[in-house]
Amino acid sequence: MTAPLFSGRARRSVAALGAVSAGFLLLSACGEKPTPLATVTVGTSSVSAEASCHNDGKELSMDQVQECLTNLKNPKTVEYARGDTLRLGVEPEIVEDGKRWSAVLDGQPITEPSSNTYRSFPGADVFATGGQGEAPSSKKLAFLQIAEDGKPLAVWSFNLKLK
């Protein structure tokens, strides 16, 4: 009887290492690296997403931006109650090299372009209608990355749902 060349534990370790290596190889073969994340936090609930519209660092046309803002692609949803603190954040990559970002609610900018990675709106009522009828049950929230020259580069999409 011969002794096994590798123990069971060693075989499992080698198999796991091979699977991880194959996974990295497949990811690198895709050619598309993930975009930085944008995050929306309300209370203790947070959702993060990659850009729903981007052109690998190249400018988006205004038509592309408008399409992204009106037809959100699989937006992450977070529930929002009137008076909650709305927190918006982006990874530092989004504001590197003179880039900025702005938040857009239902197609209307709600922030000035900023190079900060975090914005907070304590007690904001994003569902206020100004006395103009019943509040909608949800709103589209998007983050727009803006190049140093003011051209749009990427859009991150979210959905705020009224509690």
C-alpha positions as CSV (number, residue, x, y, z in Angstrom):
1,M,0.0,0.0,0.0
2,T,1.3,3.4,-0.9
3,A,0.9,6.6,1.0
4,P,-1.1,9.4,-0.7
5,L,1.0,12.1,-2.3
6,F,-1.1,14.9,-0.8
7,S,-3.4,14.8,2.2
8,G,-7.1,15.6,1.8
9,R,-6.6,19.0,3.3
10,A,-3.8,19.8,0.8
11,R,-5.8,18.7,-2.1
12,R,-8.7,20.9,-1.0
13,S,-6.4,23.9,-0.6
14,V,-4.9,23.4,-4.1
15,A,-8.4,23.0,-5.6
16,A,-9.6,26.2,-3.9
17,L,-6.5,28.1,-5.0
18,G,-7.1,26.9,-8.6
19,A,-10.8,28.0,-8.4
20,V,-9.8,31.5,-7.2
21,S,-7.1,31.8,-9.9
22,A,-9.6,30.7,-12.6
23,G,-12.1,33.3,-11.2
24,F,-9.6,36.1,-11.5
25,L,-8.7,35.0,-15.0
26,L,-12.4,35.1,-16.0
27,L,-12.9,38.5,-14.5
28,S,-9.8,40.0,-16.2
29,A,-11.0,38.5,-19.5
30,C,-14.2,40.4,-19.3
31,G,-12.3,43.6,-20.0
32,E,-14.7,45.7,-18.0
33,K,-13.6,46.8,-14.5
34,P,-16.3,47.7,-12.0
35,T,-17.1,51.4,-11.6
36,P,-16.7,53.1,-8.2
37,L,-19.7,52.9,-5.9
38,A,-22.2,55.6,-4.9
39,T,-24.2,55.1,-1.7
40,V,-27.5,56.3,-0.3
41,T,-28.2,56.0,3.4
42,V,-31.4,56.7,5.2
43,G,-31.4,56.0,8.9
44,T,-29.7,52.6,9.3
45,S,-30.5,51.4,5.7
46,S,-27.8,51.8,3.0
47,V,-27.7,50.8,-0.6
48,S,-24.7,51.1,-2.9
49,A,-24.5,50.7,-6.7
50,E,-22.1,50.9,-9.6
51,A,-22.7,53.3,-12.3
52,S,-25.8,52.5,-14.4
53,C,-24.5,54.6,-17.3
54,H,-20.9,55.2,-18.2
55,N,-18.6,55.3,-21.2
56,D,-15.3,54.0,-19.7
57,G,-14.3,57.4,-18.5
58,K,-15.3,59.2,-21.7
59,E,-18.0,61.9,-21.9
60,L,-21.7,60.9,-22.1
61,S,-23.8,62.7,-24.6
62,M,-26.7,64.8,-23.2
63,D,-29.1,62.3,-24.8
64,Q,-27.4,59.5,-22.9
65,V,-27.6,61.4,-19.6
66,Q,-31.3,62.2,-20.2
67,E,-32.0,58.6,-21.0
68,C,-30.2,57.5,-17.8
69,L,-32.1,60.0,-15.6
70,T,-35.5,59.1,-17.0
71,N,-35.2,55.3,-17.5
72,L,-33.2,54.1,-14.5
73,K,-31.7,50.7,-15.1
74,N,-32.4,48.4,-12.1
75,P,-32.1,51.1,-9.5
76,K,-31.4,50.0,-5.9
77,T,-34.2,51.1,-3.6
78,V,-34.1,52.6,-0.1
79,E,-37.1,53.5,2.0
80,Y,-37.4,57.1,3.1
81,A,-39.8,58.6,5.7
82,R,-40.5,62.3,5.9
83,G,-38.0,64.0,8.3
84,D,-35.3,61.2,7.8
85,T,-31.7,62.3,7.3
86,L,-30.7,61.6,3.7
87,R,-27.0,60.8,3.3
88,L,-25.2,60.6,-0.1
89,G,-21.7,59.3,-0.6
90,V,-19.3,58.5,-3.3
91,E,-16.0,56.6,-3.4
92,P,-13.0,58.9,-3.7
93,E,-12.3,57.7,-7.3
94,I,-15.4,59.6,-8.5
95,V,-13.9,63.0,-7.5
96,E,-10.3,62.4,-8.4
97,D,-8.4,64.5,-10.9
98,G,-10.8,67.5,-10.7
99,K,-14.0,65.6,-11.2
100,R,-17.1,66.4,-9.2
101,W,-20.5,64.9,-8.6
102,S,-24.0,66.2,-8.2
103,A,-27.3,64.7,-7.0
104,V,-30.4,64.8,-9.2
105,L,-33.9,64.1,-7.9
106,D,-36.5,63.3,-10.5
107,G,-34.4,65.0,-13.1
108,Q,-33.8,68.2,-11.1
109,P,-30.4,68.9,-9.5
110,I,-30.6,69.1,-5.7
111,T,-26.9,69.8,-5.0
112,E,-24.2,71.9,-6.6
113,P,-21.4,70.0,-8.2
114,S,-19.0,69.0,-5.4
115,S,-15.6,67.4,-4.9
116,N,-16.5,66.2,-1.4
117,T,-17.3,62.5,-1.1
118,Y,-20.2,62.9,1.3
119,R,-23.3,65.1,1.7
120,S,-26.0,65.0,4.4
121,F,-29.5,66.4,4.5
122,P,-30.9,66.2,8.0
123,G,-34.7,66.3,8.2
124,A,-35.0,66.9,4.4
125,D,-38.5,66.2,3.0
126,V,-37.7,65.1,-0.5
127,F,-41.3,64.1,-1.0
128,A,-42.7,67.6,-0.2
129,T,-45.1,68.8,-2.9
130,G,-45.4,72.4,-1.9
131,G,-49.1,71.9,-1.5
132,Q,-49.4,70.8,-5.1
133,G,-51.4,67.6,-4.7
134,E,-50.5,64.2,-3.2
135,A,-46.9,63.1,-2.8
136,P,-45.6,60.4,-5.1
137,S,-44.8,57.0,-3.6
138,S,-41.3,57.0,-5.0
139,K,-38.7,59.3,-6.5
140,K,-35.7,58.7,-8.8
141,L,-32.4,59.8,-7.3
142,A,-29.3,59.8,-9.4
143,F,-25.7,60.9,-8.9
144,L,-24.0,62.5,-11.9
145,Q,-20.2,62.5,-12.3
146,I,-18.9,65.6,-13.9
147,A,-15.5,66.0,-15.6
148,E,-13.3,69.0,-14.8
149,D,-14.5,70.6,-18.0
150,G,-18.2,70.2,-16.9
151,K,-19.0,67.3,-19.2
152,P,-21.0,64.4,-17.8
153,L,-19.1,61.1,-17.3
154,A,-21.3,58.6,-15.5
155,V,-24.7,58.2,-13.7
156,W,-25.6,56.2,-10.6
157,S,-29.3,55.3,-10.2
158,F,-31.3,54.9,-7.0
159,N,-35.0,54.8,-6.1
160,L,-36.3,56.5,-2.9
161,K,-39.5,54.8,-1.8
162,L,-41.8,56.7,0.6
163,K,-42.5,54.7,3.8
